[in-house]
């Protein structure tokens, strides 16, 4: 294998940008990236090996925060900011519009409803964004239309390095009439094999 690499890439005369490393995810990606770097180092391409490892380590780790329709509750914002700050994660805030299954009634109005929903989400996420910026936490906002579970799966697949999902609790104390402490659901994201 090393002979093939030397023949294909020469002895270091090509730049790293000429070599495409396939995108992978999760633990498997990390192991394969490390093996790619080791292979480059074995054939004398040390700078390229260091660059591969630097890129792997520089990729941001993320937590996905799923709001309740167009808003994020104060307990979820506080928890997500504290979590991201402690763990060194970026935040990806997700709002999902789940339209009814019988699209005959809302079909002609779907694009209008989605546009209005997006505007509402932009306004409601402004405070969340400001607080994240004040704390130096990377922040990204995504709005999706569709089944919430599918939207969460799509976002984790599109953005990569999402390791946890924080979602709104089923009922907040102010809604349920309780003065108890809120339990915020947090899920670890399983890496695809």
N, C-alpha and C positions, 0 to 999 in steps of 0.2 A: 504494500500500500504506500509506503514512504517513497519507493522508487517512482510510482505513478504520480504522486504529488510533486516530487522534484521535477519529473519530466513535464508535467502540466504547468507548474508555476515557476519553474526555474529555481535558482538559489537566492531568492530574496530580491531579484531585480524588479518584480512586479509589485505594485502597490496593493494594499488591502482592499481598496475600492474595486479592484478587478475580480475579487472573489466574493461570490454571493453565498451567504450562510443561510440555509433554510430557516424560516420562522417556526418556532416550536413553543410549547407552553408548559408551565408547571415545573415539577421536579425533573421530569424527563428533559425538558429544555435546558435546565441548569446543568445537568450531567452532560448532555450532548454538547453544549457550548464549551464546557470545560475540556471535553475530549477534543473538540475542534482546536482550541487554543493549544493543547498539548501536542497535537499533530503538527501544527505550524511551528511550534518551538522545536520539535524533533528534527524538522527539515531546515532549521537555521533561520526561520522567519520570526525572530524574537519580537520585533516591534509589532508585527501583526498579531502575535499571540497576546501581547500586553494590551493591544487595542481591543481585541475581542473580549478579554476579561474586564476591561474598564467599561465597555459598553454594557456588559451584563450587570455590573455592579451599579452603574449609573441609572439604570431604568427605574423609574419611580414605582414604589409599591402603593397600592391604592385601596381605599375602602369605599364601597358603594353605599350611599345613603338614600333609601327609598322613602319618598314623602307620601303623605296621604293625599291622593289626587293632586291638587295644585299647590299644596302647602307643606311646610315642615313645622312641626310643633316645637315649642321652646325646649322641652326635655330632650327631644331627639337632636336638635341643634347643639345644645350644651354637651350632650354625651358624645356626639360625633366629633366635635371640635377637641374635646379632651382626649378621646381615643386617638385621633389622628396626630395630635401633638405629642402624646406619650410614645406612640409607636413609630413616629417619623413617616407617616403615610400622607398621600395626597387624598383629597376628598372628591368623589364623583357624586354629585347630587342628581338624583333621577326622579322625575315626575312622570307618571303614567296615566294617560286617559284611556279608560276601559269603556269603549262604546258598546251599547247593547248589541246582542247577537242578531236581532231582527233588524237588519239595516234598511228594510223597506221604509220604516218610519223616519229615520234620520239620514238615510242615504244621500239625498241631495244636499244636505246641510253639513255633512261630515267635514269638509274642508273649512267651512266657517267656524264650526264648533272647535276644531283642532287649532285654528289660528287664535281664537279667543282664549282657549285653554293655554296656549303657549304664552300669550301676553300676560295672563294672570300669573303663570308660573314665574316669568321673568321678574314681575313685581314682588312676588312673595319670597324669592330666593335672594333678593338684594341684600337683606340684612345678614343672612347666612354667609354670603360672599364677602361682605365687608369685614365681618368678624374673623373669617379665615385669613383674609389678607393682613389684618392687624396682627395676627399670631404667626404670620409667615408660613401658612399652610397652603400648598398648591390646591387649586379649586377648579373644577370643571362642572358645568351644568348641562344635563341632557334631558330632552323632552321626547317621549315616545308615545305612540298611539297603538293600542292593541291589548292583548292579554298580558296582565302584569308579569306572570311567570315567564312568558316567552320574551317579554321586553328585558327583564333582568338577565336572562340567559344571553340574549343578543348583545347587550351592553358589556357583559363580562367577556364575551368572545371578541367583540370589536376592539375594546380598549386594552385588554391584557393586564396582567399583574394586579388584578382585583383579587384580594385575598380574603376580605370579609364583606358581609352585607349587614347593614344596620337598617332596621325598618321601624315604622311607626307601630306602637303597641295597638292591640285590638281596641282598647278603650282607654283614653286618658282619664286621670282622676277628675278633672274638671267636667268631663262629659259624663262619666259614670257616677259623679256625686261623691267620690271617695277622696279622702285627704291622705291616703297612703302614698308611699313612694312608688314611682312609676318603674316598671320593669321593661327595659328596652330590649327587644329581640336582636341578637347578634348571631350571624351564621358564618361559618367558615366555608369558603368556596372550594369545592373539590376540583382538583386539576384534572383535565382530560388526559387520558393515557396516550 
